[in-house]
Amino acid sequence: MGAVLGVFSLASWVPCLCSGASCLLCSCCPNSKNSTLTRLIYAFILLLSTVVSYIMQRKEMETYLKKIPGFCEGGFKIHEADINADKDCDVLVGYKAVYRISFAMAIFFFVFSLLMLKVKTSKDPRAAVHNGFWFFKIAALIGIMVGSFYIPGGYFSSVWFVAGMIGAALFILIQLVLLVDFAHSWNESWVNRMEEGNPRLWYAALLSFTSAFYILSIICVGLLYTYYTKPDGCTENKFFISINLILCVVASIISIHPKIQEYQPRSGLLQSSLITLYTMYLTWSAMSNEPDRSCNPSLMSFITRITAPTLAPGNSTAVIPTPTPLSKSGSLLDSDNFIGLFVFVLCLLYSSIRTSTNSQVDKLTLSGSDSVILGDTTTNGASDEEDGQPRRAVDNEKEGVQYSYSLFHLMLCLASLYIMMTLTSWYSPDAKFQSMTSKWPAVWVKISSSWVCLLLYVWTLVAPLVLTSRDFS
């Protein structure tokens, strides 16, 4: 009897999985907007695929992956003596699995990006596909994912590596746009609260966070010069650190220039300090992909160097352990990749819950206007109830979508490629894995993104001076 009731309970969810996102909310969930809830579900799907990709890199999964026909052929060959390669399968099968999963996710979101071109309102039939039919969409995604594991090796990994590097670079640019938008929105929100009441409290909060970000940035610069440069070498690292430090100082000065303040009274050092700290992170991330290990110590190694003199007895010499090589399964997630994924999750969640009411660059960050929400919810009171029960999600897109469906799916497509490159440490499938180090293209992609970040931020400051005919209020 319990089994029968369980079947009927599951069957009651089937119509819900074919309808809109609002049906997925339980009665205890707070009210929300349909546009926000849909984005959160897609973000959850992408995060779930990231977890699956990481699991595929675990050593426990090797036995099962090696049983897939043709999976032990092609790229990611093992040639390192320190790694005990299987005589029958000397391939990083975990990396190949990540490529397949990311391929399925990218194709899924890219198809939806094309399908959702020029959707203007939720009344468009395609909007129903975007906001509902979750059972069929998830089933299709799983089908693509399973089928991708049977793609022949050949040139697939090499071609997809190039596509992944290009897509990851583009997603880094999207992250930069979201970061600049967040910095402006944060500063504007706190300045407004400072003007409305209790100015001392909010001024102290602004000053505290600004000082903390600059202090952390200075500490980062000192650590990078100490551990990623040498007096007689590491010329590239010296250039990267120095040029980015100079550019950050210039950007900070521009943000408080009287002419900028005249056109952008809300610009200030809080945004500059956050951008400076993120630039220092990108600089470290770029140098952590450098092939020369003498100029690229692992994070744990120089943390050990800092703590070893304190922990070691005064009459002894501390032995600094050498970084261990990556395991054959590729399951280790180093500090750079972990922080990269953490920043990715924050940007993904921010892009899912953000609205245009706090947006400075709404056209670039995929949002529209929230002005139609009040019109929908007040003029159509019957729409707030569904089957006699209060609706938990309000359809706020009947008069116009709150964000570009097509661009949102394109962003998730590029995010899938960024995840692929991050989990595989930007390694090329054609590389001979003898030293397990990255290549220079990953370095230049990340260091270039830091320059684009600063350029984008400076442009948001000077744009009102250059484009005087446009309204930037």
C-alpha positions in Angstrom: 0.0 0.0 0.0 2.8 2.3 0.8 4.4 1.7 -2.6 1.1 2.5 -4.3 0.7 5.7 -2.4 4.3 6.6 -3.2 3.7 6.0 -6.9 0.6 8.2 -6.8 2.5 10.9 -4.9 5.2 10.9 -7.6 2.6 10.9 -10.3 1.1 14.1 -8.8 4.4 15.8 -9.6 4.4 14.9 -13.3 2.1 17.8 -14.3 4.1 20.1 -12.2 7.3 19.2 -14.0 5.7 20.0 -17.3 4.4 23.5 -16.1 6.1 26.7 -15.0 8.7 27.2 -12.3 6.1 28.5 -9.8 4.7 25.0 -9.5 8.0 23.7 -8.1 7.7 25.9 -5.0 6.4 24.3 -1.9 3.8 26.1 0.3 6.5 27.1 2.9 8.6 28.8 0.3 8.5 32.7 0.2 6.8 34.5 -2.7 9.1 35.3 -5.6 9.1 36.4 -9.2 8.9 33.9 -12.0 11.8 35.5 -13.8 14.1 35.1 -10.7 12.9 31.6 -9.9 13.5 30.3 -13.5 17.1 31.7 -13.5 17.8 30.1 -10.1 16.6 26.7 -11.4 18.9 26.9 -14.5 21.8 28.0 -12.2 21.1 25.0 -9.9 21.2 22.7 -13.0 24.6 24.1 -14.0 25.9 23.8 -10.4 24.7 20.2 -10.3 26.6 19.4 -13.5 29.7 21.0 -11.9 29.4 18.6 -9.0 28.9 15.6 -11.4 32.0 16.7 -13.3 34.1 16.8 -10.2 32.9 13.4 -9.2 33.9 12.1 -12.6 37.5 13.1 -11.8 37.6 11.0 -8.6 39.8 8.0 -8.7 36.9 5.7 -7.7 35.2 6.5 -11.1 38.2 5.4 -13.2 37.2 1.7 -13.3 33.8 2.5 -14.7 35.0 5.2 -17.2 37.5 2.8 -18.7 34.8 0.4 -19.6 33.3 2.9 -22.1 34.2 1.9 -25.6 37.0 4.1 -27.0 37.4 6.1 -23.9 41.0 5.0 -23.4 42.0 6.3 -26.8 42.8 9.9 -27.9 44.2 12.8 -25.8 45.3 13.3 -22.2 47.9 10.6 -22.5 50.1 9.9 -19.4 53.8 9.8 -19.9 55.0 10.9 -16.4 57.2 8.3 -14.6 55.9 9.4 -11.2 52.3 8.5 -12.2 51.5 4.8 -12.3 49.7 4.7 -15.7 47.6 1.6 -16.4 49.2 -0.4 -19.1 45.8 -0.9 -20.7 44.6 2.7 -20.3 47.2 5.4 -19.9 44.6 8.3 -20.3 43.3 10.8 -17.8 39.8 9.5 -18.2 38.5 11.9 -15.6 39.4 14.9 -17.8 37.8 13.2 -20.8 34.6 12.8 -18.8 34.6 16.5 -17.8 34.9 17.4 -21.5 31.9 15.2 -22.4 29.7 16.6 -19.6 30.7 20.2 -20.4 30.0 19.5 -24.1 26.4 18.3 -23.3 25.8 21.4 -21.0 27.1 23.8 -23.6 25.1 22.3 -26.5 21.9 22.3 -24.3 22.2 26.0 -23.4 23.4 27.0 -26.9 20.3 25.4 -28.5 18.1 27.2 -26.0 20.0 30.5 -26.7 19.0 30.2 -30.4 15.5 29.1 -29.6 14.8 32.0 -27.3 16.0 34.8 -29.7 13.7 37.8 -29.6 11.3 36.6 -27.0 9.6 39.8 -25.7 7.0 38.7 -23.2 5.9 35.6 -21.3 2.9 35.3 -23.7 5.3 34.1 -26.4 4.9 30.2 -26.7 8.7 29.9 -26.5 8.6 31.5 -23.0 6.6 28.6 -21.8 9.4 26.3 -22.9 11.9 28.5 -21.1 9.9 28.7 -17.8 8.4 25.2 -17.8 8.6 21.7 -19.2 11.3 20.9 -16.7 10.9 17.1 -16.9 11.4 17.1 -20.6 14.3 19.5 -20.5 16.1 17.6 -17.8 15.5 14.3 -19.6 16.9 15.8 -22.9 19.9 17.1 -21.0 20.6 13.7 -19.5 20.2 12.0 -22.9 22.7 14.4 -24.5 25.1 13.9 -21.6 25.0 10.1 -21.9 25.3 10.2 -25.7 28.3 12.5 -25.5 30.3 9.8 -23.7 30.2 7.7 -26.9 31.6 10.4 -29.1 34.8 9.0 -30.8 38.1 10.4 -29.6 39.8 11.6 -32.7 40.1 15.4 -32.8 37.2 16.0 -30.5 39.2 16.8 -27.4 41.6 19.0 -29.3 38.9 21.0 -31.0 36.8 21.2 -27.9 39.8 22.5 -26.0 40.1 25.4 -28.3 36.4 26.1 -28.1 36.6 25.8 -24.3 39.5 28.3 -24.1 37.6 30.8 -26.2 34.3 30.3 -24.3 36.1 30.5 -20.9 37.8 33.8 -21.9 34.4 35.2 -22.9 32.8 34.1 -19.6 35.6 35.8 -17.7 34.6 39.0 -19.4 31.0 38.4 -18.3 32.3 37.9 -14.8 34.1 41.2 -15.1 30.9 43.0 -16.2 29.0 41.5 -13.3 31.7 42.5 -10.8 31.8 46.1 -12.1 28.0 46.2 -11.9 28.1 44.8 -8.3 30.7 47.3 -7.2 28.6 50.3 -8.5 25.4 48.9 -7.1 27.0 48.3 -3.7 28.4 51.8 -3.5 25.2 53.4 -4.7 23.1 51.5 -2.1 25.3 52.4 0.8 25.6 56.1 -0.3 21.8 56.3 -0.5 21.5 54.9 3.0 24.2 57.3 4.2 22.2 60.2 2.8 18.8 59.0 4.2 19.9 58.6 7.8 22.7 57.7 10.3 25.5 59.0 8.0 28.3 58.2 10.5 27.5 54.5 10.6 27.4 54.0 6.8 30.4 56.3 6.3 32.3 54.1 8.7 31.1 51.0 6.9 32.3 52.4 3.5 35.6 53.4 5.0 36.1 50.0 6.7 35.5 47.9 3.6 37.4 50.2 1.3 40.4 50.1 3.6 40.2 46.4 4.0 40.1 45.8 0.3 43.2 48.0 -0.3 45.1 46.5 2.6 44.4 43.0 1.2 45.5 44.2 -2.2 48.8 45.5 -0.8 49.4 42.3 1.0 48.8 40.3 -2.2 51.2 42.5 -4.1 53.9 41.9 -1.4 53.3 38.1 -1.5 53.4 38.0 -5.3 56.7 39.9 -5.5 58.2 37.7 -2.7 57.2 34.2 -3.9 56.5 34.6 -7.7 59.6 36.6 -8.7 63.4 36.1 -8.3 66.1 38.7 -8.6 67.6 37.0 -11.6 64.5 35.6 -13.3 60.7 35.5 -13.6 60.7 38.6 -15.8 57.2 38.0 -17.0 55.8 37.8 -13.4 57.6 41.1 -12.5 56.0 42.7 -15.5 52.5 41.4 -14.7 52.6 42.5 -11.1 54.1 45.9 -11.8 51.9 46.8 -14.7 48.7 45.8 -12.9 49.7 47.6 -9.7 50.3 50.8 -11.8 47.0 50.4 -13.6 45.1 49.9 -10.3 46.6 53.1 -8.9 45.7 55.0 -12.0 42.1 53.7 -11.9 41.8 54.7 -8.3 43.0 58.2 -9.0 40.6 58.5 -11.9 37.6 57.4 -9.7 38.1 60.4 -7.4 39.1 63.0 -10.0 37.0 66.2 -9.7 35.9 66.0 -13.3 34.7 62.4 -12.8 33.0 63.3 -9.6 31.1 66.1 -11.4 29.5 63.6 -13.9 29.6 60.6 -11.6 29.0 61.8 -8.0 28.5 58.2 -6.8 31.9 56.9 -8.0 34.4 56.4 -5.3 37.1 54.3 -3.8 34.9 51.4 -2.7 34.5 50.3 -6.3 38.2 50.9 -7.0 39.3 48.9 -4.0 37.1 46.0 -5.0 38.3 46.1 -8.6 41.9 46.3 -7.4 41.6 43.3 -5.2 40.0 41.3 -8.0 42.8 42.4 -10.4 45.4 41.1 -7.9 43.5 37.8 -7.8 43.5 37.5 -11.6 47.2 38.3 -11.6 47.9 35.5 -9.1 45.6 33.2 -11.0 47.4 33.9 -14.3 50.9 33.3 -12.8 49.7 30.1 -11.1 49.3 28.6 -14.6 52.8 29.5 -15.6 54.8 26.4 -16.8 58.0 27.3 -15.0 57.6 25.9 -11.6 60.5 27.9 -10.2 58.3 31.0 -10.8 55.1 29.3 -9.9 55.1 27.8 -6.4 51.9 26.2 -5.2 49.8 28.1 -2.7 50.5 25.5 0.0 54.2 25.7 -0.6 54.6 29.4 0.1 52.1 29.1 3.1 54.5 26.5 4.4 57.4 28.9 3.9 55.7 31.5 5.9 54.8 29.2 8.8 57.9 27.0 8.8 60.3 29.5 10.4 57.7 30.0 13.2 57.0 26.3 13.7 60.7 25.1 13.4 63.0 25.1 16.4 65.5 27.9 16.6 68.5 25.7 16.1 67.1 23.7 13.2 66.4 24.3 9.6 62.8 23.9 8.3 62.4 21.6 5.4 60.1 23.0 2.8 58.2 20.2 1.1 57.9 20.2 -2.6 54.5 20.3 -4.2 53.1 16.9 -5.0 52.2 16.2 -8.6 48.7 16.0 -9.7 47.2 12.5 -9.3 46.5 10.4 -12.4 42.8 10.7 -11.8 43.0 14.4 -12.0 40.8 14.7 -9.0 42.8 17.2 -7.0 41.3 20.7 -7.1 44.1 23.2 -6.4 43.6 26.5 -4.6 43.5 28.6 -7.8 40.8 26.4 -9.4 38.9 26.3 -6.1 38.8 30.1 -5.8 38.0 30.4 -9.5 34.9 28.1 -9.0 33.9 30.0 -5.9 34.0 33.3 -7.8 32.0 31.6 -10.6 29.3 30.5 -8.2 29.0 34.0 -6.7 28.7 35.6 -10.2 26.2 33.0 -11.3 24.0 33.5 -8.2 24.3 37.3 -8.6 23.3 37.2 -12.3 20.3 35.0 -11.3 18.8 37.2 -8.5 19.8 40.6 -9.7 17.3 43.2 -11.0 17.6 46.3 -13.1 16.7 48.5 -10.1 20.3 48.3 -8.9 22.0 48.0 -12.3 24.5 50.3 -13.8 25.1 48.3 -17.0 21.8 46.6 -17.4 22.2 46.0 -21.1 25.5 44.2 -20.6 24.3 42.2 -17.6 21.2 40.7 -19.2 18.4 42.5 -17.4 15.6 44.6 -18.5 13.1 46.7 -16.6 11.2 45.9 -13.5 8.7 48.6 -14.1 6.0 46.2 -15.3 5.8 44.2 -12.1 3.5 46.6 -10.3 1.3 46.9 -13.3 0.9 43.1 -13.5 0.4 42.5 -9.8 -2.0 45.3 -9.1 -4.2 45.3 -12.2 -4.7 41.6 -12.3 -5.5 40.4 -8.8 -6.9 37.1 -10.0 -3.5 36.1 -11.2 -2.2 35.9 -7.6 -4.3 32.8 -7.0 -4.0 29.5 -8.7 -6.5 26.7 -8.0 -7.8 28.5 -4.9 -4.3 28.7 -3.4 -2.0 31.8 -3.2 0.6 31.8 -6.0 4.1 31.5 -4.8 5.7 33.0 -8.0 4.3 36.1 -9.8 4.5 36.2 -13.5 6.1 39.6 -13.9 6.9 39.3 -17.6 3.5 39.5 -19.2 4.2 43.0 -20.5 8.0 42.5 -21.1 10.7 40.1 -20.1 13.0 41.1 -17.2 16.1 39.8 -18.9 17.2 38.5 -22.3 16.4 34.8 -22.4 18.8 34.2 -25.3 21.7 36.0 -23.7 21.1 34.3 -20.3 21.4 30.9 -22.0 24.4 32.0 -23.9 26.0 33.0 -20.6 25.3 29.6 -19.2 26.8 28.0 -22.3 30.0 30.0 -21.8 29.9 29.2 -18.1 29.9 25.4 -18.9 33.1 25.9 -20.9 34.7 27.9 -18.1 33.9 25.1 -15.7 35.5 22.6 -18.1 38.7 24.6 -18.3 38.8 25.2 -14.6 38.3 21.6 -13.5 41.0 20.4 -16.0 43.4 23.1 -14.9 43.5 24.6 -18.4 45.6 21.6 -19.6 45.8 20.9 -23.3 44.7 17.4 -24.3 47.6 17.2 -26.7 50.1 17.9 -24.0 52.6 15.2 -23.0 51.9 14.9 -19.3 55.5 14.6 -18.1 55.6 17.5 -15.7 51.8 18.2 -15.4 52.1 21.9 -16.0 49.9 24.3 -17.8 50.8 26.3 -20.9 51.2 30.0 -21.7 47.8 30.5 -23.5 46.0 30.1 -20.1 48.4 32.7 -18.6 47.7 35.2 -21.3 43.9 34.6 -21.2 43.8 35.4 -17.5 46.2 38.3 -17.5 44.5 39.9 -20.4 41.2 39.6 -18.6 42.7 41.6 -15.7 43.5 44.4 -18.2 40.0 44.2 -19.7 38.6 44.4 -16.2 40.4 47.7 -15.4 39.6 49.1 -18.9 35.9 48.3 -18.4 35.8 49.9 -15.0 37.6 53.0 -16.2 35.1 53.2 -19.1 32.1 53.2 -16.7 33.8 56.3 -15.1 34.7 58.3 -18.2 31.7 57.3 -20.4 29.5 60.2 -19.1 32.2 62.6 -20.1 32.6 61.2 -23.5 29.0 60.4 -24.4 27.4 63.6 -23.1 24.2 63.1 -25.1 23.3 59.9 -23.2 21.6 59.7 -19.8 23.7 57.7 -17.3 21.7 58.6 -14.2 
